[in-house]
Amino acid sequence: MRVLYFDCFSGISGDMALGALLDLGLEQKAFLNELKKLNISGYSVDIQKVVRNGISGTDVNIILEEGVQENESRHFHRNNGEKECHGHSHNTQPERNLTDIENIIAMSDLKPAVKAMSTKVFREIARAEAKVHGKDIDEIHFHEVGAIDSIVDIAGVCICIDMLGIERIYASELHDGKGFVKCAHGLLPVPVPAVMEMLCDSNIPLISENVPFELVTPTGMAILKMTCAGFGKMPPLSIERTGYGMGKRETGRFNALRTVVGTLYEQDMIPNEEISILETNIDNMSPEILGYTMEKLFDNGALDVYYTPIYMKKSRPSVMLTVLSKYGDEKKFSDIIFKETSTLGIRLSYSLRYCMNRELVKVDTQYGSVRVKVASSEHFMKFAPEYEDCKNIAVKTGMPINKVYELVNEKYRQEGNSVAIQ
């Protein structure tokens, strides 16, 4: 599987993302020919190889033709090649709402996949802006994101992803600065409100750096959120190429976005799910109540629940309750634990886990149907009959339960194509 990884050690903006993707070795003429299919005029694209901090990378500038040129105030507030506080700068370009932008994309000659990806990015920005400003999404008029240069940045990034043949995208944690940025409405905090809104309920990790500048722009944030399958450490890759997209601002350190393209290494053995782990120590409850608590946790969707014998202070025999849950379900299970047990505190941590593909199928025997759990990966396959179904047959027929297991296992091996249970 061909994978793209965004390493956002100095944030991300639209032009940095475009430069980093082009720096992976895409042929500029082929890219510009694809970009022409956007069917808008009034701009040119300046793509240059530059060296910053001793590192070679690509710097991209969208140059507006006379008549649509930005005024001085917009240039003053440029950040990483993109204007701060989009939606607030004054310029001579026409204001556009989401429908206007979607029509531009829909009427273009871009590939369907590029159109779909570009539209998703713009919709996310519009959604965030609408929430921040307390307006309906159709009422949002973009000064900056509706401008030609921002449309070109977003469409250009989507074109590059398509040209690279990327099948899955990941990104590192985001690094943003601190302080304030000057906008038409005054000084706004960093991260800017639209970026903070996009981070809500996204599971995207953010690290605040001691840099007095905006490093993550709304356009860069939206690109990552709407294209990436996961965030954090780079997955195990057989790396083909790396690229650097240069930022415009001097931040006191290397200001660039790094991209990495490669192939997943042993892809079926890559952690593919993040889970939450809730733990608490209990030393003053009866076993019956502990058993009831376990049943209730399972009934509410816990992935796993177990007790570990431990010794607490004064050598009291006790247990540690551990609950594995889907990411985002922590509050639900914490409430159950607090309600049903005597504990006063719960430890919370997160972990990645390896998961095989799983499905539940039905095997028909002469004694009735039995559900079978089937797990598979590229190199392995395993299956196991459901205990309760085998127990029911054993009770009904008087057969030893191990014989029921053998019967179902043999039946599944013979058929191998049982119907999956939806």
C-alpha positions as CSV (number, residue, x, y, z in Angstrom):
1,M,0.0,0.0,0.0
2,R,1.4,3.4,-1.1
3,V,1.4,5.8,1.9
4,L,2.0,9.5,2.3
5,Y,3.1,10.9,5.7
6,F,3.0,14.6,6.7
7,D,5.6,15.4,9.3
8,C,4.3,18.7,10.7
9,F,7.2,19.6,13.0
10,S,6.7,23.3,12.1
11,G,3.0,23.3,11.4
12,I,1.3,23.3,8.0
13,S,-0.2,25.7,5.6
14,G,-1.7,25.3,2.1
15,D,1.4,26.4,0.2
16,M,3.7,24.4,2.4
17,A,1.7,21.3,1.7
18,L,1.8,22.0,-2.0
19,G,5.5,22.6,-2.0
20,A,6.2,19.5,0.1
21,L,4.2,17.3,-2.3
22,L,5.9,18.8,-5.4
23,D,9.3,18.3,-3.8
24,L,8.6,14.5,-3.8
25,G,9.6,14.6,-7.5
26,L,6.4,15.3,-9.4
27,E,7.0,16.7,-12.9
28,Q,6.1,20.4,-12.7
29,K,4.8,20.6,-16.3
30,A,2.4,17.6,-15.7
31,F,1.2,19.2,-12.5
32,L,0.6,22.6,-14.1
33,N,-1.3,20.9,-16.9
34,E,-3.6,19.3,-14.4
35,L,-4.0,22.5,-12.5
36,K,-5.2,24.3,-15.7
37,K,-8.2,22.0,-15.6
38,L,-9.5,24.1,-12.6
39,N,-10.5,26.5,-15.3
40,I,-9.9,29.7,-13.4
41,S,-7.6,32.6,-14.5
42,G,-5.9,35.5,-12.9
43,Y,-2.9,33.8,-11.4
44,S,0.4,32.1,-12.2
45,V,2.4,29.6,-10.1
46,D,6.0,30.2,-9.2
47,I,7.7,26.9,-8.1
48,Q,11.4,27.2,-7.0
49,K,14.0,25.0,-5.4
50,V,15.5,26.8,-2.4
51,V,17.9,26.0,0.5
52,R,17.0,26.9,4.0
53,N,19.0,26.0,7.1
54,G,21.2,23.9,4.7
55,I,18.2,21.8,3.6
56,S,16.9,21.9,0.0
57,G,13.1,22.1,-0.5
58,T,10.4,23.6,-2.7
59,D,8.9,27.1,-2.3
60,V,5.6,27.7,-4.0
61,N,4.0,31.2,-4.6
62,I,0.7,31.8,-6.2
63,I,1.1,35.1,-8.0
64,L,-2.1,37.1,-8.7
65,E,-2.3,39.0,-11.9
66,E,-2.9,42.8,-11.8
67,G,-6.4,43.6,-11.0
68,V,-6.7,40.9,-8.5
69,Q,-3.5,41.6,-6.6
70,E,-3.8,41.6,-2.8
71,N,-3.3,44.9,-1.0
72,E,-0.4,45.6,1.4
73,S,-2.3,44.7,4.5
74,R,-2.8,41.1,3.3
75,H,0.9,40.7,2.5
76,F,1.8,42.0,6.0
77,H,-0.2,39.2,7.6
78,R,1.2,36.4,5.6
79,N,2.1,33.3,7.6
80,N,3.9,30.3,6.2
81,G,2.8,31.6,2.8
82,E,-0.8,31.8,3.8
83,K,-2.8,34.7,5.2
84,E,-3.6,34.7,8.9
85,C,-7.2,34.9,10.1
86,H,-8.9,33.9,6.9
87,G,-12.2,35.4,6.5
88,H,-11.0,38.7,8.0
89,S,-8.5,40.3,5.6
90,H,-9.5,43.0,3.2
91,N,-8.6,42.5,-0.4
92,T,-9.8,43.3,-3.9
93,Q,-10.7,39.7,-4.8
94,P,-14.4,38.8,-4.8
95,E,-16.0,37.3,-1.8
96,R,-17.2,33.7,-2.4
97,N,-19.4,31.5,-0.3
98,L,-19.2,27.7,-0.2
99,T,-21.7,27.3,-3.1
100,D,-19.6,29.5,-5.3
101,I,-16.4,27.5,-4.6
102,E,-18.2,24.2,-5.0
103,N,-19.5,25.4,-8.4
104,I,-16.0,26.3,-9.5
105,I,-14.8,22.8,-8.6
106,A,-17.8,21.0,-10.0
107,M,-17.5,22.9,-13.4
108,S,-13.8,22.2,-13.7
109,D,-12.2,19.4,-15.7
110,L,-10.4,18.0,-12.7
111,K,-10.6,14.2,-12.0
112,P,-13.6,13.1,-10.0
113,A,-11.4,12.0,-7.0
114,V,-9.7,15.4,-7.0
115,K,-13.0,17.2,-7.1
116,A,-14.4,15.2,-4.2
117,M,-11.3,15.7,-2.1
118,S,-11.1,19.5,-2.7
119,T,-14.8,19.9,-1.9
120,K,-14.4,18.0,1.4
121,V,-11.6,20.4,2.4
122,F,-13.6,23.5,1.6
123,R,-16.7,22.2,3.4
124,E,-14.7,21.6,6.5
125,I,-13.3,25.1,6.5
126,A,-16.8,26.5,5.9
127,R,-18.2,24.4,8.8
128,A,-15.6,25.6,11.2
129,E,-16.0,29.2,10.2
130,A,-19.7,29.0,10.5
131,K,-19.4,27.6,14.0
132,V,-16.8,30.2,15.1
133,H,-18.9,33.1,13.8
134,G,-22.3,31.8,14.9
135,K,-23.7,31.7,11.4
136,D,-25.3,29.3,9.0
137,I,-22.8,27.6,6.7
138,D,-24.4,29.2,3.7
139,E,-23.9,32.7,5.2
140,I,-20.1,32.4,5.4
141,H,-18.4,34.5,2.8
142,F,-14.7,33.7,2.4
143,H,-12.3,36.6,1.9
144,E,-9.2,34.5,2.0
145,V,-10.3,30.9,1.3
146,G,-12.5,32.2,-1.5
147,A,-9.5,33.9,-3.1
148,I,-7.8,32.5,-6.1
149,D,-4.5,31.6,-4.3
150,S,-6.2,29.5,-1.7
151,I,-8.4,27.7,-4.2
152,V,-5.2,26.9,-6.1
153,D,-3.4,25.7,-3.0
154,I,-6.2,23.3,-2.0
155,A,-6.9,21.9,-5.5
156,G,-3.2,21.7,-6.1
157,V,-2.6,19.6,-3.0
158,C,-5.4,17.2,-4.1
159,I,-4.0,17.0,-7.6
160,C,-0.6,16.0,-6.2
161,I,-2.0,13.3,-4.0
162,D,-3.8,11.9,-7.0
163,M,-0.7,12.1,-9.2
164,L,1.4,10.3,-6.5
165,G,-1.0,7.4,-6.5
166,I,-1.4,7.7,-2.7
167,E,-3.7,5.0,-1.1
168,R,-3.5,6.1,2.5
169,I,-2.4,9.3,4.3
170,Y,-1.1,9.8,7.9
171,A,0.3,12.8,9.7
172,S,2.3,13.5,12.8
173,E,1.0,15.4,15.7
174,L,0.5,19.1,14.9
175,H,2.9,21.8,16.2
176,D,1.5,25.3,16.5
177,G,2.9,28.5,18.1
178,K,1.4,30.7,20.7
179,G,0.5,34.3,21.2
180,F,-1.9,36.4,19.1
181,V,-2.4,37.3,15.4
182,K,-3.8,40.6,14.2
183,C,-7.1,40.5,12.3
184,A,-9.9,42.9,11.4
185,H,-11.6,41.9,14.6
186,G,-8.5,42.7,16.7
187,L,-6.0,40.2,18.2
188,L,-7.0,36.6,18.1
189,P,-5.3,33.8,20.0
190,V,-3.1,31.1,18.4
191,P,-4.2,28.5,17.5
192,V,-6.7,30.6,15.7
193,P,-10.4,29.9,16.4
194,A,-11.1,28.1,13.1
195,V,-8.2,25.7,13.7
196,M,-9.4,25.1,17.2
197,E,-12.9,24.3,16.0
198,M,-11.5,21.8,13.5
199,L,-9.5,20.1,16.2
200,C,-12.7,19.5,18.3
201,D,-13.6,15.8,18.4
202,S,-10.9,15.0,15.8
203,N,-8.5,12.9,17.9
204,I,-5.7,15.0,16.3
205,P,-2.9,15.7,18.8
206,L,-1.7,19.3,19.2
207,I,1.5,20.4,20.7
208,S,2.0,24.1,21.6
209,E,5.5,25.3,20.9
210,N,7.3,28.3,22.3
211,V,7.1,30.1,19.0
212,P,5.3,33.5,18.9
213,F,3.7,32.8,15.5
214,E,0.8,31.0,13.9
215,L,2.2,27.7,12.5
216,V,-1.0,25.9,11.6
217,T,-3.4,27.7,9.3
218,P,-7.0,26.8,8.7
219,T,-6.3,25.6,5.2
220,G,-3.5,23.4,6.3
221,M,-5.6,22.1,9.2
222,A,-8.5,21.2,6.9
223,I,-6.3,19.4,4.4
224,L,-5.0,17.1,7.1
225,K,-8.3,16.5,8.8
226,M,-10.1,15.6,5.6
227,T,-7.4,13.4,4.1
228,C,-5.6,11.6,6.9
229,A,-6.5,8.2,8.2
230,G,-4.5,8.6,11.5
231,F,-2.2,10.9,13.4
232,G,0.9,10.2,15.5
233,K,4.1,8.2,14.8
234,M,4.9,7.4,11.3
235,P,3.8,3.8,10.5
236,P,6.5,1.3,9.5
237,L,7.4,2.2,5.9
238,S,9.8,1.2,3.2
239,I,10.6,4.8,2.4
240,E,10.9,5.8,-1.3
241,R,11.2,9.6,-1.2
242,T,11.0,12.7,1.1
243,G,10.2,16.2,0.3
244,Y,10.2,19.6,2.0
245,G,7.7,22.5,1.5
246,M,9.2,25.8,2.7
247,G,7.4,28.3,4.9
248,K,7.7,32.0,4.4
249,R,8.2,33.3,7.9
250,E,11.5,33.3,9.9
251,T,10.6,31.4,13.1
252,G,14.1,31.0,14.5
253,R,14.4,27.4,13.3
254,F,13.9,25.3,10.2
255,N,10.4,26.3,9.0
256,A,9.1,23.7,6.6
257,L,6.7,20.8,6.2
258,R,8.2,17.4,5.5
259,T,6.5,14.7,3.4
260,V,7.4,11.0,3.2
261,V,6.2,8.6,0.6
262,G,6.7,4.8,1.0
263,T,5.1,1.4,1.1
264,L,3.7,-0.1,4.3
265,Y,6.1,-2.6,5.8
266,E,4.3,-5.8,6.7
267,Q,1.0,-3.9,6.5
268,D,-1.1,-6.5,8.2
269,M,1.1,-6.3,11.3
270,I,0.7,-2.5,11.7
271,P,-1.3,-1.3,14.7
272,N,-4.6,-0.3,13.1
273,E,-6.8,0.7,16.1
274,E,-6.4,3.0,19.0
275,I,-8.1,2.0,22.3
276,S,-8.6,3.4,25.7
277,I,-7.5,1.6,28.9
278,L,-9.2,2.3,32.2
279,E,-7.8,0.9,35.4
280,T,-8.6,1.1,39.1
281,N,-7.6,-0.8,42.3
282,I,-10.4,-2.2,44.5
283,D,-9.9,-3.7,47.9
284,N,-13.3,-3.5,49.7
285,M,-15.9,-5.1,47.5
286,S,-17.5,-8.6,47.4
287,P,-16.8,-10.9,44.4
288,E,-20.5,-10.9,43.5
289,I,-20.5,-7.2,42.9
290,L,-17.3,-7.4,41.0
291,G,-18.9,-10.0,38.7
292,Y,-22.0,-7.9,38.2
293,T,-19.8,-4.9,37.3
294,M,-18.0,-7.0,34.7
295,E,-21.2,-8.1,33.1
296,K,-22.5,-4.5,33.0
297,L,-19.3,-3.2,31.4
298,F,-19.5,-6.0,28.7
299,D,-23.2,-5.3,28.1
300,N,-22.4,-1.6,27.4
301,G,-19.8,-2.5,24.7
302,A,-16.5,-2.9,26.5
303,L,-13.9,-4.6,24.3
304,D,-12.5,-6.5,27.3
305,V,-12.8,-6.5,31.1
306,Y,-10.6,-8.4,33.5
307,Y,-9.5,-8.5,37.1
308,T,-5.8,-8.9,38.2
309,P,-5.0,-10.1,41.7
310,I,-2.8,-7.5,43.5
311,Y,-1.7,-6.6,47.1
312,M,-2.4,-3.1,48.4
313,K,-1.3,-1.3,51.5
314,K,-1.0,-3.4,54.7
315,S,-0.7,-6.4,52.3
316,R,-4.5,-6.6,51.7
317,P,-5.4,-8.9,48.9
318,S,-7.2,-6.8,46.2
319,V,-7.9,-6.7,42.5
320,M,-7.1,-4.3,39.7
321,L,-10.1,-3.8,37.3
322,T,-9.0,-3.2,33.7
323,V,-11.4,-2.1,31.0
324,L,-10.5,-1.9,27.3
325,S,-12.8,0.4,25.3
326,K,-13.1,2.1,22.0
327,Y,-11.4,5.5,21.8
328,G,-14.0,8.1,22.9
329,D,-16.0,5.8,25.2
330,E,-14.0,6.7,28.3
331,K,-16.7,8.8,30.0
332,K,-19.4,6.1,29.5
333,F,-17.3,3.4,31.2
334,S,-15.9,5.7,33.9
335,D,-19.5,6.5,34.9
336,I,-20.3,2.8,35.2
337,I,-17.2,2.1,37.3
338,F,-17.9,5.0,39.7
339,K,-21.5,4.0,40.0
340,E,-21.1,0.2,40.5
341,T,-17.8,0.1,42.5
342,S,-16.3,1.7,45.6
343,T,-13.4,3.2,43.8
344,L,-12.6,7.0,44.0
345,G,-10.3,7.3,41.0
346,I,-9.7,5.8,37.6
347,R,-6.4,5.8,35.6
348,L,-6.7,6.4,31.9
349,S,-4.2,5.6,29.1
350,Y,-4.3,5.0,25.4
351,S,-2.8,2.3,23.3
352,L,-2.5,1.1,19.7
353,R,-3.4,-2.5,19.0
354,Y,-3.0,-5.0,16.2
355,C,-6.3,-6.3,14.9
356,M,-7.0,-9.0,12.3
357,N,-10.0,-8.6,10.1
358,R,-13.0,-10.2,11.9
359,E,-16.5,-11.4,10.9
360,L,-19.2,-13.6,12.4
361,V,-20.5,-16.4,10.2
362,K,-23.2,-19.0,10.6
363,V,-22.5,-22.8,10.2
364,D,-25.5,-25.1,9.9
365,T,-25.3,-28.5,11.5
366,Q,-27.8,-31.3,11.9
367,Y,-28.4,-30.0,15.5
368,G,-28.9,-26.4,14.6
369,S,-27.0,-23.3,13.6
370,V,-23.8,-22.2,15.3
371,R,-22.1,-18.8,15.0
372,V,-18.4,-18.9,14.3
373,K,-15.9,-16.1,14.7
374,V,-13.5,-15.8,11.8
375,A,-10.3,-13.7,11.9
376,S,-8.0,-13.2,8.9
377,S,-5.0,-11.3,7.7
378,E,-2.8,-11.5,4.6
379,H,-0.9,-14.5,6.0
380,F,-3.2,-16.0,8.8
381,M,-6.7,-17.3,9.3
382,K,-8.3,-18.6,12.4
383,F,-11.8,-19.4,13.6
384,A,-13.6,-20.4,16.8
385,P,-17.3,-21.5,17.4
386,E,-19.3,-19.4,19.8
387,Y,-19.5,-21.0,23.2
388,E,-23.1,-20.3,24.0
389,D,-24.3,-21.9,20.7
390,C,-22.2,-25.0,21.3
391,K,-23.4,-25.1,24.9
392,N,-27.1,-25.0,23.7
393,I,-26.5,-28.0,21.4
394,A,-24.7,-29.9,24.1
395,V,-27.5,-29.4,26.6
396,K,-30.2,-30.3,24.0
397,T,-28.5,-33.4,22.7
398,G,-26.5,-34.6,25.7
399,M,-23.3,-34.6,23.6
400,P,-20.0,-33.6,25.4
401,I,-19.4,-30.0,24.5
402,N,-15.9,-30.8,23.2
403,K,-17.6,-33.1,20.6
404,V,-19.8,-30.2,19.6
405,Y,-16.8,-28.0,19.0
406,E,-15.2,-30.7,16.9
407,L,-18.3,-31.1,14.9
408,V,-18.6,-27.4,14.1
409,N,-14.9,-27.0,13.4
410,E,-15.0,-29.9,10.9
411,K,-18.2,-28.6,9.3
412,Y,-16.6,-25.1,8.8
413,R,-13.4,-26.6,7.4
414,Q,-15.4,-28.6,4.9
415,E,-17.6,-25.8,3.7
416,G,-15.4,-22.7,4.3
417,N,-18.0,-20.4,2.7
418,S,-20.6,-20.0,5.4
419,V,-22.8,-17.0,5.2
420,A,-21.6,-14.0,7.0
421,I,-24.0,-12.6,9.7
422,Q,-24.7,-8.9,9.0
